Amino acid sequence: MENKLTFGRLFFAALIPAFTTGMGNGSVFGAAVMCAVGRGSYESWGGWYGEAYNPATFSGFVDWMMLVFGLAFAIIFVAAMIKHGQVESQRDNSAW
């Protein structure tokens, strides 16, 4: 049997559900860090145009955490699904 869980078939599953799940985890992490260590000396909260992605602003830090966690979760998801496909393709189905 062949591995049917290829990157091409997993692309949209990794792009939308996996990436957004990771982004949700990143936003919770960013908020928890801000609650634990305080807001710090941010002069601007960010949130407008390019400042929304400036990690030196309050909003920018949380946005970067969301992007990092989203990418990491998507990579882990694709790796796990490809490995799952490999295991399933090696399984013996003759018992059925």
Secondary structure, 3 states (H helix, E strand, C coil): CCCCCCHHHHHHHHHHHHHHHHHHHHHHHHHHHHHHHCCCCCCCCCCCHHHHHCCCCHHHHHHHHHHHHHHHHHHHHHHHHHHHHHHHHHCCCCCC
